[in-house]
Amino acid sequence: MAEETKATLLAHDHGELDDLLAGFFAALSAGQIEQSFAKLDRFWARLAMHIRAEHLHLFPTLLWALENAPQTKQANSRPSLQKARSTISHLQEDHDYFMRELAATVKQVGKLRVAADKVRSADLAKVQEQALGVSRRLETHNELEESQVYQWADVLLEPAERVGLNEKMQKELGNLPRRFRSMEDLSSKI
């Protein structure tokens, strides 16, 4: 099997995350509070897995490569260390924003679950607006990652290094929280 590049692996994960978020918006629009909560909670967990792969593996590897690789290696297509640090710092700020806003949104939907018989359209609209803020910023964020950062690994790393990085990130992307694994185990037995 051919090596899947970081751009393909992580961009594919962006697509899966987009689908999960779309499922949340569809359930919310239909007024399905319980399903909205479950879908948002899963999206939040999966986004955390994606972020963890980037923070633990991708970003440090890229910075290490820029700090330690010879300057002559693909000099015209590699970012400067300053640009990489600045871009990665911006992405990490986005990640903090996503986790903070999603935590607040999950909490809000959780409150709606408790008072499901008293939910007003204004309550749903507030939740939708919170989630739309995340969605809009996520679009811009993903564009930056896919058009720049994910490409850097192909420029900065040797093939064996890319394979090793990919394996580490794939492990993080597959490390689903226990609360979801038990649901998947149950559904596969039905």
Secondary structure in CASP SS format (residue, H / E / C, confidence):
PFRMAT SS
TARGET T0000
AUTHOR 0000-0000-0000
METHOD secondary structure of the structure
MODEL  1
M C 1.00
A C 1.00
E C 1.00
E C 1.00
T C 1.00
K H 1.00
A H 1.00
T H 1.00
L H 1.00
L H 1.00
A H 1.00
H H 1.00
D H 1.00
H H 1.00
G H 1.00
E H 1.00
L H 1.00
D H 1.00
D H 1.00
L H 1.00
L H 1.00
A H 1.00
G H 1.00
F H 1.00
F H 1.00
A H 1.00
A H 1.00
L H 1.00
S H 1.00
A C 1.00
G C 1.00
Q C 1.00
I H 1.00
E H 1.00
Q H 1.00
S H 1.00
F H 1.00
A H 1.00
K H 1.00
L H 1.00
D H 1.00
R H 1.00
F H 1.00
W H 1.00
A H 1.00
R H 1.00
L H 1.00
A H 1.00
M H 1.00
H H 1.00
I H 1.00
R H 1.00
A H 1.00
E H 1.00
H H 1.00
L H 1.00
H H 1.00
L H 1.00
F H 1.00
P H 1.00
T H 1.00
L H 1.00
L H 1.00
W H 1.00
A H 1.00
L H 1.00
E H 1.00
N H 1.00
A C 1.00
P C 1.00
Q C 1.00
T C 1.00
K C 1.00
Q C 1.00
A C 1.00
N C 1.00
S C 1.00
R C 1.00
P C 1.00
S C 1.00
L H 1.00
Q H 1.00
K H 1.00
A H 1.00
R H 1.00
S H 1.00
T H 1.00
I H 1.00
S H 1.00
H H 1.00
L H 1.00
Q H 1.00
E H 1.00
D H 1.00
H H 1.00
D H 1.00
Y H 1.00
F H 1.00
M H 1.00
R H 1.00
E H 1.00
L H 1.00
A H 1.00
A H 1.00
T H 1.00
V H 1.00
K H 1.00
Q H 1.00
V H 1.00
G H 1.00
K H 1.00
L H 1.00
R H 1.00
V H 1.00
A C 1.00
A H 1.00
D H 1.00
K H 1.00
V C 1.00
R C 1.00
S H 1.00
A H 1.00
D H 1.00
L H 1.00
A H 1.00
K H 1.00
V H 1.00
Q H 1.00
E H 1.00
Q H 1.00
A H 1.00
L H 1.00
G H 1.00
V H 1.00
S H 1.00
R H 1.00
R H 1.00
L H 1.00
E H 1.00
T H 1.00
H H 1.00
N H 1.00
E H 1.00
L H 1.00
E H 1.00
E H 1.00
S H 1.00
Q H 1.00
V H 1.00
Y H 1.00
Q H 1.00
W H 1.00
A H 1.00
D H 1.00
V H 1.00
L H 1.00
L C 1.00
E C 1.00
P H 1.00
A H 1.00
E H 1.00
R H 1.00
V H 1.00
G H 1.00
L H 1.00
N H 1.00
E H 1.00
K H 1.00
M H 1.00
Q H 1.00
K H 1.00
E H 1.00
L H 1.00
G C 1.00
N C 1.00
L C 1.00
P C 1.00
R H 1.00
R H 1.00
F H 1.00
R H 1.00
S H 1.00
M H 1.00
E H 1.00
D H 1.00
L H 1.00
S H 1.00
S H 1.00
K H 1.00
I C 1.00
END
